[in-house]
């Protein structure tokens, strides 16, 4: 699950990370009030940031041609004008795709005087099975770009999960960033707090880009998380009711929301061949083989290892809600899964939905003979696949007609 920048900053602040003072605003009036607090408190510059689950907001363009989802303002009136333009408008960035995302919330904050930008993140290094703190002196730009052009500027510090982050881990990162004096001490505390945010929130990733040295009104320098992104592990959300409450359904596909109600793992894609598969690995392989034979998958849909007839029916209804689907490819390998349960679910789903699209089914594994018998005696029009490759080719052919 992803959350907005302002929510990520709330979690970071709770764990002791310094963040700019700001308020989420859902209306123009709220944005005006937040701006008045900033300028009335002696601030001279405010930043208005569109809150959507996508990067590249500053370089994005709204559907009406207005450029930039991150803007600076020198007065409360200017904030009001920007809020009127941005709220309810659709912002298109390199990560949203051409359809863009509607902006329903703005973050209005005091703009900091930035002296230097860094990158800092905590994530799981699956190759080493350990948490990884990743940092760079090249903040404010895409880390992928840094990794490609100047990989030597990426700092990596692995953490032993048995003991957690130790003072020397934080010192290693702070020293590699070239920080000294008071900023070195601040960095050690901040890096530790960011790691604890990642660990205690069961996050998949915490990213601060940029982490900045900012100058206060008194000229004193300090470290602050000026931007933040947190992705949460869905499997751990049952432990975090407060974080689950941050879920913004407006940022999610309606079909993905519907799938989550039935514990189905569904991600909509832009192809024409719907895939219904059990197991994430097989689902990935199914999409690959469809692509290999010239087709294009319309979705990732993993019904899991023990799907019920009701879940299969729900999966079919979700698939049929996508107008781009021209054929359905069911690829089941029964381990825990009983192939006959899937076959019964397929028959019930076809009859309940009145399916008219070509349906290609490949069953293999646990109780497959009974499953094939159920399909054969159902009277439902089904194209059988003798193998995964055979079924994929038949699905591509069916979708092309």
N, C-alpha and C positions, 0 to 999 in steps of 0.2 A: 504494500500500500504506500502511495506517495502522499505527502502533505505539502501545504503551501509554505513559502518562505517565512511568512510571519509566524506560522505554527512551529516551524523548525527552530526559529529564534527563541520562541517561548520555551521549548524543551532545553535548548542550550543554556538559556539564562537560568533555568531551574537547577542546572548542574554546575553553575558557577562560571559560565563563559560570558565575557563582556560583549554586549550587542548594542547597536544604536537604539535610542528611545524612539518608538514609533507605534502607530495604532492602525489596525485593520479597519477599513472603511467600506461599507456596502452601499452608502448613499452619498450624494453630493454634500448634503448637510453635515454628515459625519466627517467628510474630508475637510470641509471648511473649518469645523470646530478643532480638528487635530492640527490644522495649519495655524490657527489662531494661537494655540498653546505653544507651538514652536516659536513663532515670531514674537509672541507676547513674552516669552521667557528669555528673549535676547538672541534667539537664533536669527541668522541672516540668510539662510538657504535651506530649502526643504527638497526632499526627493520623493517622487511619486512613482510607485512601482506596481505594474499590473501583476495580479496574483493568478497565475495559471500553472498547471503542471507541465511546464515545458521550459527549456533553456533558450537562450538567444533572444530574450525579451527586448533588450535594449536595441537590438538591430532589427527587430520585427516591424511589420507594417500592418496597420489596421485595414479592414476591408474597405473603408471609405477613403483610403489613401493617406491618412494621418500616420506619420512615421515615428516609431519608437514607443516601446512599452515601459520605458524607464525615463523619466523626465525630471529636470531640476526647475525649481520655482523660487523667485525672489520675494514673493508676497503671498498672503492668504488669498487674495483675489486671483492670482495666477494659478494657485492650487485649485480653486473652485472651477476655473475655466477648464483646466486640464481634466479634472474629475468628470465634468459634463461631457467632455469629448471621449474619454476612455471607458467609463462605466457603461456596460451594456453593449459595447462595441466588440467586434470580433478581431482578435489579434492573430496574425499569421507569422510564425517563425520557422526556422529551418527544422525544428523538431515537431511542430504541430501538423505538418503537411498543409496542402493548399486550403483545406477546409477551415483551419484555424480553430481558436478557442474563444468563447465569449468571456469577457472580463466582468466578473460579478463582484470582485473585491479589489480594493487598492490598499497598498501599504504606504502610509504617509509618515515620513520620518525626517528627523533633522539630518541634513547632509554634513558628513564629517569632512574635515580637512585632511586629506589622505597624503601621507609622505612616501609610503612604500607599500607595495602589494605582494602578498605571498599566496601560495596554495597549500591547503591542508585537508587531508581526508583520512578517515578510518574505514576499512572494509575487511572482508575475509579473503585471504589469499588461499584459494582452494588447492593450489599446487603444493603448498606447504602445510595446509590444514592449520593455519594460525592467523590470528588477527594481524593486520598490517596497517601501520601508520605511514602514509605517503605524503610527502611535502615537496615544495619547490619554491625557489626564489622567483619563479616566473608566474606570478599570480595575475588574475584578471583575464587570462586567456584560456582556451580549451586545453585541458591537460593532454588530450590526444595529440594535439599539435606539438606540444612540448616533447612528448614521448617520441614522436616521429622525427623531429628536427634536432632536438638537443636532449637526448635521453640521459646524458650525464648530469643534467640539472634536476633529475628526479631523485629525491631522497627516500629510502625505504628502511623502515625500522619494524622488524617483526616482534610480536609480543607473545610471551609464553602464557597460554590461556590458563594454565594451572595456578599461576601466581598473579596474573594480571599485570597492568602497567607498573613499572618500577621507576623510581626517580632518574636512574641512569638512562632509561629509554627516552624520557622527555628531554633530558639534557643533550643526548645525542642529536635529536632533531633540532633543538634550539640552536646548538652550536653549528650544525650544518647549514642552517639558515643565515648564519653570520650575525646573530643577535648578541649584544653585549650589555653589561651593566644591568640597570633596572629592567630593561626590555627582556633580557635573558631570563630573569626570575619570573617575569609575567608570562613569558612564553612557556616555561616549564609547567606553571599552574594551568594555563589555558589548554595546552596539549593534553595534560592529564584529565582535565574536565571534559574535553571533547571525546576522549577515549571512553570515559565513564558514561557519557551520554549514549554512545554507540552500544556499549555493553548492557547498560541497565534498561535501555528502551528496546532491546532486541532488534536493533536496526540492521539492515543489510548494508547500508552505507550512510556515513555522515560526511558531507563535503562542504568546506568553507572556501569559497572562491569569489572575491578575495578575502583573505585574512590581512588586515591592514595595520600599519603603524599610523595612528591618527594624532593630530595635534589639537590639544584642547585650547580653550579661550585664554588660558594662562600660559600657553606656549609649551606645556608639558606633553611629552609623547607617551602613548599607551597603545596596547594591542587590542583590536576589536574585530569581531566577526561581522563584516559589513554585508555579506551575502551568505546564505546557507541553504543547503538542500539535504533532506533526510528521507531515505527510503526504508520502510519497515518490513520485517519478515511477517508475512500474512499468517504463518503457522503459529506465531507467538502472540498474536493480537488478543487471544482469550485472556492473557495475563495483564492486559493493559486497556482497561475500559476507558480510561481518560484519553488515550491516544486513538482508540477506535472511534471515539466521538468526534475526532478531527476529520474523519473521512468526508470528502466532498463528492457526492454522487454526480454533481454537475460536470465534474472533470472525467467521468468514466463513461464508456460506451453503454447505452441502455441494454444492449444484448449481453454485455459482460456482467452488468448488475443482475440481470435475470438469471444468468448462469450461476452466479455466486449463491443465489437462493437455494439451488439444488446441489451445492457443493461440486459443481462442474468447473473444470479449469478451461476457460474459453477466452481466446483472443481473436478478434476479428482482423482479417487480412483483406486484400483487395483482389483476390483471384475469383475463379468461377467454380472450383471443385471443393465442395465441403468435405471435411475429413472428420470422422467420428472414430476415435481410437482409444484403447485402454493402455495407459502408461505414457509418461512424458517422452521417454526415449523412443518408443515405437511411433509416437505422434511426430516427433522430429524426423525420424526415418521415412515416415509416410509422406510428409511434405516434401522431403528431398527427392523421393522416387517419383512423385507426381511431377515435380519440376524437371527431373531428369528426362522424362518421356514427353516433355513439351507442354505440360499443363501448368496451372497456377493455383495454389491452394487458397481457398476462401477463408480459412480459419485454422486455428490450432484448437482442438477440442479433445481433452483428455477426460474420459468418464471415470477414470480411476480403476482400482483393482477389484472393486466389489460393487459395481453399479447395479441398481435395481431397475425393474421394468419402468417405474415412474421416472427415474432419472433419464433413461434412454428416450422415453417419450418427450420429456422436457427438452432433451438435447435436439431432437428432431424439430420441435417447434421453434427453437432458437435458430437453428440452421435455416429453416424456411422463412424466417423473418428477414433474411438477407436477400434482397431482390437480385443480387448479382450471381447467386448460386444457380448453376445449370446442371449439376450432377452431384450425387452424394456417394462418397467412398467410405464404407464401413470396414475397418481393418482391425480385427480382434485376434489377439493371441491369448488364449485362456491358460493362465497359471492358477492364480487364486480365482480368477473369473471363470464362471461356468458359461460355456458357449451357448448352452440352451437357454439360459436366462437372457442373454443378449438377443438371441434369435426370437424369443417370445416378445421381448421389448420392441424389437424391430417391427414385427408383425402388428403389434398393438399400435405402435406409433404411425405406421403407414395407413392403417384403417382409420385411426382417429383424425389424422391430418388430411386424409384424402390425397396422399402424395401422387403427383403427376410427373415428377422429375425422375430421370434414370437413377436407379439405385444399384450400386455395385457393392457386393459383400464378399469379404474373404474372412473365413473363420478357420482357426487352427488351435489345437490344444485341448484343454480339459473339457470332456463331454462333447467333443465336436460332432460326433456321429448323430447324437440326439438333436443338436442344434441345426445341422443340415437337414435332418428329417423334418423338423418343425418348419423350416423355411420352404422346403419342397412341397409340403402338404398344406401350406397356408393359402394358396391361390393368389398370393401377392406376386406382382411382376418384379423379379429380382434377377440381376445379372451376376452369376457366380464367378468368382475369381479363383482359379486353381492354385495360384501362388500370389505373393505380394506384387511381383513384377507384372504378372498377367492382369491382376485386378487394376493396377495403376494404369496400364495401357488402355484397358477397357473404359476406365473412368475418363481419361483424357479424350478418347474417341467420342464417348457419349456427350461430353461437355462441348465438343466442337460442332455438334449438329444443331 
